Amino acid sequence: CQCQPAATQLIQHGVFPCAPVWPSLAVSLDMLEFVAELFVHVAPNERAWAATLEKYLNVHGYQFAAKDSLHCRFANALSHY
């Protein structure tokens, strides 16, 4: 459809274009939100990743039973990987 710019159509579908005209890539708005939050907490360890993912999931209605539960499980899986 040429009635609206490609960028506008993409945003209406929940993705964000890499360029306003002739975008070659569109990224999920949820993923961009996740990455923006990651950059606030970035650190060279899994604790930052787990804290970011946990906060992101909490905003979207998922909660963890105990503090650091995701970090502990992720760290355990990472060490065995």
C-alpha positions in Angstrom: 0.0 0.0 0.0 1.4 3.4 -1.0 -1.2 5.4 1.1 1.1 5.6 4.1 5.0 5.6 4.3 6.6 2.3 4.9 7.9 3.5 8.3 4.4 4.4 9.5 3.0 1.0 8.4 5.8 -0.9 10.1 5.3 1.0 13.4 1.5 0.3 13.2 2.5 -3.4 13.1 4.8 -3.2 16.2 8.1 -3.0 14.5 10.5 -0.1 14.0 12.3 0.6 10.7 16.0 1.2 10.4 15.4 4.1 8.1 12.4 6.4 7.5 12.5 5.8 3.7 13.1 2.3 2.1 13.9 0.5 5.4 15.8 -2.8 4.9 15.3 -4.0 8.4 12.5 -3.7 11.0 13.1 -4.5 14.7 10.4 -5.5 17.2 9.5 -2.6 19.5 9.6 -5.0 22.4 13.2 -6.0 21.5 14.2 -2.3 21.3 12.7 -1.7 24.7 14.6 -4.7 26.1 17.9 -3.5 24.6 17.4 0.1 25.8 16.9 -1.3 29.3 20.0 -3.6 28.9 22.2 -0.6 28.2 21.1 1.0 31.5 22.3 -2.1 33.4 25.1 -3.3 31.2 28.0 -5.0 33.0 30.4 -7.7 32.1 28.5 -10.5 33.9 25.3 -12.4 33.8 23.8 -10.5 36.8 23.2 -7.4 34.6 21.6 -9.5 31.9 19.3 -11.3 34.4 18.3 -8.1 36.1 17.4 -6.5 32.8 15.4 -9.5 31.6 13.6 -9.8 34.9 12.6 -6.1 34.9 11.5 -6.3 31.3 9.4 -9.4 32.0 7.9 -7.8 35.1 6.7 -4.9 33.0 5.0 -7.4 30.7 3.2 -9.2 33.6 5.6 -12.0 34.4 6.9 -12.1 38.0 9.5 -14.3 39.7 8.8 -15.9 43.1 12.1 -14.8 44.7 14.7 -12.1 44.2 17.6 -13.1 42.0 15.8 -16.4 41.1 16.4 -15.7 37.4 20.0 -14.7 38.0 20.8 -17.8 40.0 19.2 -20.2 37.4 20.8 -18.4 34.5 24.3 -18.4 36.2 23.9 -22.1 36.9 22.9 -22.9 33.3 25.7 -20.7 32.0 28.3 -22.4 34.1 27.2 -25.8 32.9 27.0 -24.6 29.3 
